[in-house]
Amino acid sequence: MCITGLRAIEEHLKQPDIRGELYISGKGKRLEALVSSARKKGLPVHHRDKEEVVKITGARDYKGIALVLPDTAFSEDLSLSSVLLTLEAEDPLILLLDGITDPQNLGAILRSADQFGVDCVILPRRRGAGITDTVARVSSGAVEYVKVVKVPNLAGAMETLKNRGFWVYGAAMGGTPLRSVKLKGKVAVVMGSEGSGLSHLVRERCDGIVSIPTRGHVDSLNVSVAAGIILYEIRCRQGS
């Protein structure tokens, strides 16, 4: 995997067990600082011209520097059961994404998840965007801090959460206004896809459907914006 966003590279280089190689063709104090950080971590640093770096790394949005991570950097070894076993928060918050396909949206959602202390983000294995360079860049490096679990069946994950004492709410237009719902204790929220929203099966498995009251003229909020608002409201209600 190749990371090209400067902020994302900075966050990756803060990790104690970082592995990879840094390629650079640009100049500037910020790039020099990244090179210095990479060398302190013992990472190989390669100075190449832009065309060669793009050819080697396959970088799509190259701006003078690229961090190439091993394929195992974002392994899917993390399981939902292992995450639940290690939860220490009194009021845990879990976010499930039902078919988010736009990497820009996924990156923005992960950034909000990091900011509001989401304990875990659950993605379906086969339906939706994965962790890519675009996601890492838009998340501003939040992919390094947010626990992401991929599951074969989102509805099954919801049942697991319910069995562990979570209330699972789906977000959709026409639902109960967010401020009218009790949002304390163990809470999980499901955000639907950009086009069709919550799938039928997932919607059926929710304990309730919540919505954000709006006054505008367009159909709905962007899913990443809606996720940020909902996470903020839940954390406020939980007293975080």
VEXDREN-2710 file (C-alpha; in Angstrom, 1 decimal):
% VEXDREN-2710
k/r/px/py/pz
1/MET/0.0/0.0/0.0
2/CYS/1.3/3.5/-0.9
3/ILE/0.5/6.5/1.2
4/THR/1.0/10.0/-0.3
5/GLY/-0.8/12.4/2.0
6/LEU/1.7/14.4/4.1
7/ARG/-0.4/14.3/7.3
8/ALA/-1.1/10.6/6.8
9/ILE/2.6/9.9/6.4
10/GLU/3.3/11.9/9.5
11/GLU/0.9/9.8/11.5
12/HIS/2.2/6.5/10.1
13/LEU/5.8/7.5/11.0
14/LYS/4.7/8.1/14.7
15/GLN/3.9/4.4/15.1
16/PRO/6.6/2.5/17.1
17/ASP/6.5/-0.6/14.9
18/ILE/6.3/1.1/11.5
19/ARG/7.7/-0.8/8.5
20/GLY/8.0/0.3/4.9
21/GLU/10.1/2.5/2.6
22/LEU/10.0/6.2/1.9
23/TYR/10.4/7.6/-1.7
24/ILE/11.0/11.3/-2.2
25/SER/11.6/13.6/-5.2
26/GLY/10.3/16.9/-3.8
27/LYS/11.9/19.5/-1.6
28/GLY/10.8/21.6/1.4
29/LYS/11.1/21.7/5.2
30/ARG/8.1/19.5/5.7
31/LEU/9.4/16.8/3.4
32/GLU/12.8/17.0/5.0
33/ALA/11.2/16.5/8.4
34/LEU/9.4/13.4/7.2
35/VAL/12.7/12.0/5.8
36/SER/14.3/12.6/9.2
37/SER/11.5/10.8/11.0
38/ALA/11.8/7.9/8.6
39/ARG/15.5/7.6/9.1
40/LYS/15.1/7.6/12.9
41/LYS/12.7/4.7/12.5
42/GLY/15.3/2.9/10.4
43/LEU/13.2/3.0/7.2
44/PRO/15.0/3.0/3.9
45/VAL/14.8/6.4/2.1
46/HIS/15.0/6.5/-1.7
47/HIS/15.6/9.8/-3.6
48/ARG/14.2/9.4/-7.1
49/ASP/12.7/11.6/-9.8
50/LYS/8.9/11.9/-9.9
51/GLU/8.3/9.7/-12.9
52/GLU/10.4/6.9/-11.4
53/VAL/8.6/7.1/-8.0
54/VAL/5.2/7.0/-9.7
55/LYS/6.3/4.0/-11.7
56/ILE/7.7/2.1/-8.6
57/THR/4.9/2.9/-6.2
58/GLY/1.9/3.3/-8.4
59/ALA/1.0/6.5/-6.5
60/ARG/-2.1/8.1/-7.9
61/ASP/-1.9/11.5/-6.1
62/TYR/1.9/11.9/-5.8
63/LYS/3.1/15.2/-4.3
64/GLY/6.8/14.7/-3.9
65/ILE/6.8/12.0/-1.3
66/ALA/5.4/8.5/-0.8
67/LEU/5.4/5.9/2.0
68/VAL/5.2/2.4/0.8
69/LEU/3.8/0.0/3.4
70/PRO/4.0/-3.8/3.4
71/ASP/0.8/-5.6/2.4
72/THR/0.3/-6.7/5.9
73/ALA/0.2/-3.1/7.3
74/PHE/-3.6/-3.2/7.4
75/SER/-4.2/-6.9/8.1
76/GLU/-7.7/-8.1/8.9
77/ASP/-6.6/-10.2/11.8
78/LEU/-8.6/-8.1/14.2
79/SER/-11.9/-9.8/15.0
80/LEU/-15.0/-8.3/16.5
81/SER/-14.9/-10.8/19.4
82/SER/-11.3/-9.8/20.3
83/VAL/-12.2/-6.1/20.2
84/LEU/-15.2/-6.6/22.5
85/LEU/-13.1/-8.6/25.0
86/THR/-10.7/-5.7/25.3
87/LEU/-13.3/-2.9/25.7
88/GLU/-12.6/-0.9/28.8
89/ALA/-14.8/2.2/28.3
90/GLU/-17.9/2.5/30.5
91/ASP/-19.9/3.8/27.6
92/PRO/-18.4/2.2/24.5
93/LEU/-19.4/3.4/21.0
94/ILE/-19.2/1.3/17.9
95/LEU/-19.9/2.4/14.3
96/LEU/-21.0/0.1/11.6
97/LEU/-20.9/1.1/7.9
98/ASP/-23.4/-0.5/5.6
99/GLY/-21.9/-0.4/2.2
100/ILE/-20.0/3.0/2.1
101/THR/-18.4/2.9/-1.3
102/ASP/-16.7/6.3/-1.6
103/PRO/-13.2/6.3/-0.2
104/GLN/-13.5/10.0/0.4
105/ASN/-16.5/9.4/2.7
106/LEU/-14.8/6.5/4.4
107/GLY/-11.7/8.5/5.1
108/ALA/-13.8/11.4/6.5
109/ILE/-15.8/9.0/8.7
110/LEU/-12.7/7.4/10.1
111/ARG/-11.4/10.9/11.0
112/SER/-14.6/11.6/12.9
113/ALA/-14.4/8.2/14.5
114/ASP/-11.0/9.0/15.8
115/GLN/-12.0/12.5/17.1
116/PHE/-15.0/11.2/19.0
117/GLY/-13.3/8.1/20.4
118/VAL/-15.2/5.4/18.6
119/ASP/-14.0/2.1/20.0
120/CYS/-14.4/0.2/16.7
121/VAL/-15.6/0.7/13.1
122/ILE/-17.1/-2.4/11.5
123/LEU/-17.1/-2.8/7.7
124/PRO/-18.5/-5.5/5.5
125/ARG/-15.8/-7.6/3.8
126/ARG/-17.4/-7.6/0.3
127/ARG/-19.6/-4.5/0.0
128/GLY/-17.9/-1.1/0.4
129/ALA/-14.7/0.7/0.2
130/GLY/-11.5/-0.7/1.8
131/ILE/-8.5/1.0/3.4
132/THR/-6.7/2.7/0.5
133/ASP/-4.3/5.6/0.0
134/THR/-7.2/7.9/-0.5
135/VAL/-8.9/6.8/2.7
136/ALA/-5.6/7.2/4.6
137/ARG/-5.1/10.7/3.2
138/VAL/-8.6/11.9/3.8
139/SER/-8.6/10.5/7.3
140/SER/-5.4/12.5/8.0
141/GLY/-3.8/9.4/9.4
142/ALA/-6.8/8.4/11.6
143/VAL/-6.5/4.9/10.0
144/GLU/-3.5/4.4/12.3
145/TYR/-5.6/4.9/15.4
146/VAL/-9.2/3.6/14.7
147/LYS/-9.8/-0.1/15.2
148/VAL/-11.3/-1.4/11.9
149/VAL/-12.9/-4.8/11.8
150/LYS/-14.2/-6.4/8.6
151/VAL/-17.0/-9.0/9.0
152/PRO/-18.6/-11.3/6.5
153/ASN/-22.1/-10.4/7.6
154/LEU/-23.1/-7.0/9.0
155/ALA/-26.4/-8.3/10.4
156/GLY/-24.6/-11.0/12.2
157/ALA/-22.2/-8.5/13.8
158/MET/-25.3/-6.5/15.0
159/GLU/-26.7/-9.6/16.7
160/THR/-23.3/-10.1/18.4
161/LEU/-23.4/-6.6/19.7
162/LYS/-26.9/-7.0/21.0
163/ASN/-25.9/-10.1/22.8
164/ARG/-23.1/-8.1/24.5
165/GLY/-25.6/-5.5/25.7
166/PHE/-25.4/-2.9/23.0
167/TRP/-28.3/-0.9/21.7
168/VAL/-28.0/-0.8/17.9
169/TYR/-29.5/2.2/16.1
170/GLY/-29.7/2.8/12.3
171/ALA/-29.4/6.3/10.9
172/ALA/-32.0/7.2/8.2
173/MET/-34.4/10.0/7.2
174/GLY/-37.8/9.7/8.9
175/GLY/-36.4/8.1/12.0
176/THR/-36.9/9.3/15.6
177/PRO/-35.1/12.6/16.2
178/LEU/-31.7/11.9/17.7
179/ARG/-32.3/14.1/20.8
180/SER/-35.4/12.1/21.6
181/VAL/-33.5/8.8/22.0
182/LYS/-31.7/7.5/25.0
183/LEU/-28.1/7.3/24.0
184/LYS/-26.3/6.3/27.1
185/GLY/-24.5/3.0/27.9
186/LYS/-23.4/0.7/25.2
187/VAL/-24.3/2.2/21.8
188/ALA/-23.7/1.1/18.2
189/VAL/-24.9/3.1/15.2
190/VAL/-25.2/2.0/11.6
191/MET/-24.7/4.4/8.7
192/GLY/-26.1/3.4/5.4
193/SER/-24.6/3.6/1.9
194/GLU/-24.5/6.9/-0.1
195/GLY/-27.1/5.9/-2.6
196/SER/-29.6/3.5/-1.0
197/GLY/-29.1/4.0/2.7
198/LEU/-29.5/1.1/5.1
199/SER/-30.1/-2.3/3.5
200/HIS/-33.4/-4.0/4.3
201/LEU/-31.9/-6.7/6.4
202/VAL/-29.7/-4.4/8.4
203/ARG/-32.6/-2.0/9.0
204/GLU/-34.8/-4.8/10.3
205/ARG/-32.1/-5.8/12.8
206/CYS/-31.8/-2.3/14.3
207/ASP/-33.3/-1.6/17.7
208/GLY/-34.4/1.7/16.4
209/ILE/-34.0/4.2/13.6
210/VAL/-32.7/7.7/14.4
211/SER/-32.5/10.8/12.3
212/ILE/-31.0/14.3/12.4
213/PRO/-33.6/17.1/12.2
214/THR/-32.7/19.4/9.4
215/ARG/-34.2/22.6/7.8
216/GLY/-32.6/22.6/4.4
217/HIS/-34.0/22.0/0.9
218/VAL/-31.8/19.2/-0.4
219/ASP/-32.7/15.5/0.3
220/SER/-30.2/14.7/3.0
221/LEU/-26.8/15.2/4.5
222/ASN/-23.6/13.7/3.1
223/VAL/-23.1/10.4/5.0
224/SER/-19.7/11.5/6.4
225/VAL/-21.2/14.8/7.7
226/ALA/-24.2/12.9/9.2
227/ALA/-21.8/10.4/10.9
228/GLY/-19.8/13.2/12.5
229/ILE/-23.0/14.9/13.9
230/ILE/-24.4/11.6/15.2
231/LEU/-21.1/10.6/16.9
232/TYR/-20.8/14.0/18.5
233/GLU/-24.4/13.9/19.8
234/ILE/-23.9/10.4/21.3
235/ARG/-20.7/11.3/23.0
236/CYS/-22.4/14.4/24.5
237/ARG/-25.2/12.3/25.8
238/GLN/-22.8/9.8/27.2
239/GLY/-21.1/12.6/29.1
240/SER/-17.8/12.3/27.2
END
